[in-house]
Amino acid sequence: MLSEFQPFVSVILPVRNEGSFIRDVLLSLIDQDYPCERMEIWVVDGLSTDDTVDQAAKIAAERSCPPIHLIENPKRSMPAGFNAAIPHTKGDVIIIAGGHAKFARDYISQCVKLLQQTGADCVGGPINTVGKTPIAQAIALAQSSWFGVGGAAFRMKTAKAGFVDTVAFGAYSRSVFEKIGLLDEELVRNQDDEFNFRLIQSGGKIWLDPSIRSEYYSRSSLKSLWKQYFYYGMYKVRVIQKRGAIPAYRHLVPAAFVLALLGGVGMFFISQRKIWLTPVLIYGLANGVASVYVGSHDKRLAPYLPIVFATLHLAYGLGFLYGLWRWRSFIFYPEFFKESPH
């Protein structure tokens, strides 16, 4: 637990080709109500091919407090970038920021206050997912719904304060990294999930609080959403293998859904009965009801939701099944099927 003072805060921002977002995220981190002399920002660039570095360098030259440091990440991945920055930081608190995010003006001060008040090892808040185009806004709406993401607390706008299994853009006591190590560089996706899971398994605690506010820009197309969630599903398998347990059973639902659909297709070829339609009809009904309900918040986006939900679920489920195949040589112990206590 941090003592009651203003600890030095290091914000690490691993990025690659974030030219469309880097200015917004950096300005939101600079314009915090936390004393700028008590913080620093590390931008770790993974060999961007756009103007990400130029924009970051320009802002760093214009604003000296807090200092903005730019370093190169030749390995390009997010965990490698974060790990490269950690030895250079001097913060008592380490915040993992994201290139697709914007942070409320009191984000850092709320994180520090709640680290001190709760005694948690990590704190974060529910993210408000937003989009710049109608399809991106529909994706954001789906990602903030229970049907879309299975009730992950940090995705829900209605989340209540309490201990959880993971958060986005977490603020950690530096001692956490000294105790359990750095991010796993094998995991080019889900590295924060694995790290938070590792923290909980080591006896640590993660606190989510609605007073810690941020925005996250969703993917802007179904193609990019598919790629994102396919990799989420694929690397979730590796997280489970590495940790020897399942963070929450909701991670298995999309794969079970895909298996049910594949089973239905198989039945179509070996049986004249219409039983093969059952999983398709059940999912179609659930998707339709969820689309109407979630779309009632913005009827303009409702027509996009069925395909967005299907993209989320199919991509994650197929990715998970592919992960099982890709890493099939690893032995699955019985603990693989145990849900981790929170």
Helices and strands as residue ranges (DSSP letters): E 9-15, H 22-30, G 36-38, E 39-45, H 52-62, E 68-72, H 78-85, G 86-88, E 93-96, E 101-103, H 107-118, E 122-124, E 127-130, H 134-143, H 146-149, G 153-155, E 162-163, E 171-173, H 174-180, H 191-201, E 206-208, E 214-217, H 222-243, G 249-252, H 253-270, G 274-277, H 278-295, G 302-304, H 305-326, G 334-337
